[in-house]
């Protein structure tokens, strides 16, 4: 296509009706809910997304039963502030690692969106997986395709409509209940979940209430709220507006090739008639689960589900035109008719920062100690003089065992190397800590005056497992005023 032709097509495109930008497809003119009835898509991308959904659903329903070293593969117990990821236990004391992980995750989403648009939404997002590949497919099976669903909507509330509504919503709630049970497993663990469902219900009213609340929420989202979760609730669509640029790979309509639109007529020379390849069949609109017209350009509501690509490719096959009128591409590439850049300077800068954060996260993960020890001076406890040369301080200690095994620890003085000793409250100096458990107690520290550096002396205590140093605790010893030692 010549440069002049390109400019003319672009001008015509910009002069098209832009009123779609003033409304949302799921909201009617009077402000009410406009329910969508997308046509059942079929094609190569739909088939690939279905295969992807099977894999992801298998992973989702399998993870609660997988254990590593006796710990769940993944558990996010916000109630007890205990998190298990890849079999490793994380506690609130490891929050700084979570902060790095969250920042890394947000930046990864930013990098991915800048380069490839909302690919995550269309292929991996749980909302899309369950809505389009579970609930929507059941709806097609019971209510039929788009035209049958529209007919059913207009039908009076009689036998057929009542039967189908009861059957569909009954199955929807049953699936929502199953999802809620697995969701609960991710929070409290499989064993705690099994105790709730197998024990006397009166003993687990809280857990059962949570289960039914989750079921109701999932049923509401997938049976009624649907695409509104992506358009109204999910912040990712709005984030997309700030991250995308004209080099981002999105689902795009090739307006240079498609315009000017015109209905298909057999044996017509469309080029001679000044028509493009788009026959204005509206199939790309009918299959869209968020009700947009992709020919209007990239829009907030687009989730990159590829349904419009498959619908358009099917029409191109029937009209003997090449596929790809709607395809994965960048706006710059379509406008220039050439090859667009994906890895721009902005993407490279994001990738550089992401690499640094990933390196830091891995380092923190690998270097994380298996025990967390805290020494706190006993509040209100006065300084005690043992003899002319020795004083003692009382401390509370906490020992958190982050491993999946029972451990036995012992405190030993490290610095100063002389004149410092300790005594653990209890019959034994050995401290037993259960797997993923917390041990608390008291300890007395003794320090000779000739080792004091003033009213406050920095000291270091080691946490040992047998003869192996596991962790070091830095604290201070408060003594009487003594003349500081010469260094």
HELIX and SHEET records of a PDB file:
HELIX    1   1 UNK A    3  UNK A   14  1                                  12    
HELIX    2   2 UNK A   19  UNK A   22  5                                   4    
HELIX    3   3 UNK A   44  UNK A   63  1                                  20    
HELIX    4   4 UNK A   92  UNK A   94  5                                   3    
HELIX    5   5 UNK A   95  UNK A  116  1                                  22    
HELIX    6   6 UNK A  119  UNK A  123  1                                   5    
HELIX    7   7 UNK A  126  UNK A  130  1                                   5    
HELIX    8   8 UNK A  131  UNK A  135  3                                   5    
HELIX    9   9 UNK A  136  UNK A  143  1                                   8    
HELIX   10  10 UNK A  146  UNK A  154  1                                   9    
HELIX   11  11 UNK A  159  UNK A  188  1                                  30    
HELIX   12  12 UNK A  190  UNK A  198  1                                   9    
HELIX   13  13 UNK A  201  UNK A  204  5                                   4    
HELIX   14  14 UNK A  205  UNK A  220  1                                  16    
HELIX   15  15 UNK A  221  UNK A  225  3                                   5    
HELIX   16  16 UNK A  228  UNK A  228  1                                   1    
HELIX   17  17 UNK A  229  UNK A  233  3                                   5    
HELIX   18  18 UNK A  236  UNK A  243  1                                   8    
HELIX   19  19 UNK A  255  UNK A  258  1                                   4    
HELIX   20  20 UNK A  283  UNK A  286  1                                   4    
HELIX   21  21 UNK A  294  UNK A  296  5                                   3    
HELIX   22  22 UNK A  307  UNK A  318  1                                  12    
HELIX   23  23 UNK A  331  UNK A  336  1                                   6    
HELIX   24  24 UNK A  345  UNK A  367  1                                  23    
HELIX   25  25 UNK A  449  UNK A  451  5                                   3    
SHEET    1   A 2 UNK A  67  UNK A  68  0                                        
SHEET    2   A 2 UNK A  71  UNK A  72 -1                                        
SHEET    1   B 3 UNK A  74  UNK A  77  0                                        
SHEET    2   B 3 UNK A  82  UNK A  85 -1                                        
SHEET    3   B 3 UNK A  88  UNK A  91 -1                                        
SHEET    1   C 2 UNK A 250  UNK A 253  0                                        
SHEET    2   C 2 UNK A 326  UNK A 329 -1                                        
SHEET    1   D 3 UNK A 371  UNK A 377  0                                        
SHEET    2   D 3 UNK A 390  UNK A 401 -1                                        
SHEET    3   D 3 UNK A 384  UNK A 387 -1                                        
SHEET    1   E 4 UNK A 371  UNK A 377  0                                        
SHEET    2   E 4 UNK A 390  UNK A 401 -1                                        
SHEET    3   E 4 UNK A 438  UNK A 448 -1                                        
SHEET    4   E 4 UNK A 420  UNK A 424 -1                                        
SHEET    1   F 4 UNK A 430  UNK A 433  0                                        
SHEET    2   F 4 UNK A 407  UNK A 415 -1                                        
SHEET    3   F 4 UNK A 456  UNK A 465 -1                                        
SHEET    4   F 4 UNK A 468  UNK A 478 -1                                        
END                                                                             
